[in-house]
Amino acid sequence: MATGRPEILRLTADPLTAEILPGVGGGVARFDVATGAAVTNIFRPWPEAGTADPNKLGLYVLAPWSNRISKGGFWFGGSFHALAPNLEGEPFPIHGDAWQRPWLVVGHDESSLRLARQSDGPGPFHYRAQLDYRLTATGLSLRMALVNTGERPLPFGAGFHPWLPRTSGTRLQAPARTVWLEDAQHLPTTEIAVQDRPDWDFTAPRALPGTPIDNAFTGWNRQATVFWHDRALALDIEARAPIGNYIVYSPSADAPFFCFEPVTHTVDAHNLGPNPGAHGLIVLASGESLTIECQFGVKIMPTSGA
């Protein structure tokens, strides 16, 4: 393209539109709803000038793991599997590699898109991935399937990483059982009941905390709703097993965004013990697969002062 912008594939299902970037981690550039002459962002939109930085998109996918892995890698099957950092400024490898690599277009029509990629890394991970987007008049569905193409069993994980607008009217409802406290390096330290942190208990709709948050919640019932009362809009998020955790990230009350990340496992699950499955990882033997799905349902709602 003359502008240097990456390839954009558009999905439409009135009143919703989505724009996908196969070459930028297969991520979402925009996900919007039209109400009359107005267009409202559901995911944070990418910059008007475009970008090749996935962290400036509206959503990207996480594979073959979510979030950080400490200690330079992890032990499994009697061997240490080394992993190098993959993001400038981050001391630990983060989110795998699917979000940082181009995807191939396998199929595309007005309301759906199928992408695929083969990865020989990072570290010991060798896998094949397929990513499906489907847009309807009521929402956006994502499905990602991973197949272990390596010769040895390994603990895999996956997730979705949407970036959502944060406004004064934003409320989050996402019932969970526990939340992990973290240290200064954003690694988990102690798991506590959400009731012990009332400002992080999203059992009922609650405003996001005014202080920074970057924490993993476990025992999620796989249903959440983001309310934007000042924008007369809500987003229902519904995941399927094996997703059972989520991460909430927001750097401050002044940030124009926050992240609600449905994931299979908690942060640094590879090193938490006593075994990979204890914190949501799934061990895949050679040829075995892992599939995750999540739906983002859009609702127009009456304006409220709540």
Secondary structure as GFF3:
##gff-version 3
##sequence-region A 1 306
A	DSSP	beta_strand	9	13	.	.	.	ID=ss1
A	DSSP	beta_strand	16	21	.	.	.	ID=ss2
A	DSSP	beta_strand	27	35	.	.	.	ID=ss3
A	DSSP	beta_strand	38	41	.	.	.	ID=ss4
A	DSSP	three_ten_helix	54	56	.	.	.	ID=ss5
A	DSSP	beta_strand	59	62	.	.	.	ID=ss6
A	DSSP	beta_strand	73	76	.	.	.	ID=ss7
A	DSSP	beta_strand	79	82	.	.	.	ID=ss8
A	DSSP	three_ten_helix	98	100	.	.	.	ID=ss9
A	DSSP	beta_strand	104	108	.	.	.	ID=ss10
A	DSSP	beta_strand	112	120	.	.	.	ID=ss11
A	DSSP	beta_strand	126	135	.	.	.	ID=ss12
A	DSSP	beta_strand	139	148	.	.	.	ID=ss13
A	DSSP	beta_strand	154	156	.	.	.	ID=ss14
A	DSSP	beta_strand	159	165	.	.	.	ID=ss15
A	DSSP	beta_strand	170	173	.	.	.	ID=ss16
A	DSSP	beta_strand	178	182	.	.	.	ID=ss17
A	DSSP	beta_strand	188	193	.	.	.	ID=ss18
A	DSSP	three_ten_helix	194	196	.	.	.	ID=ss19
A	DSSP	three_ten_helix	198	200	.	.	.	ID=ss20
A	DSSP	beta_strand	213	218	.	.	.	ID=ss21
A	DSSP	beta_strand	223	228	.	.	.	ID=ss22
A	DSSP	three_ten_helix	229	231	.	.	.	ID=ss23
A	DSSP	beta_strand	233	239	.	.	.	ID=ss24
A	DSSP	beta_strand	245	250	.	.	.	ID=ss25
A	DSSP	beta_strand	257	263	.	.	.	ID=ss26
A	DSSP	alpha_helix	269	272	.	.	.	ID=ss27
A	DSSP	three_ten_helix	276	279	.	.	.	ID=ss28
A	DSSP	beta_strand	282	284	.	.	.	ID=ss29
A	DSSP	beta_strand	289	300	.	.	.	ID=ss30
###
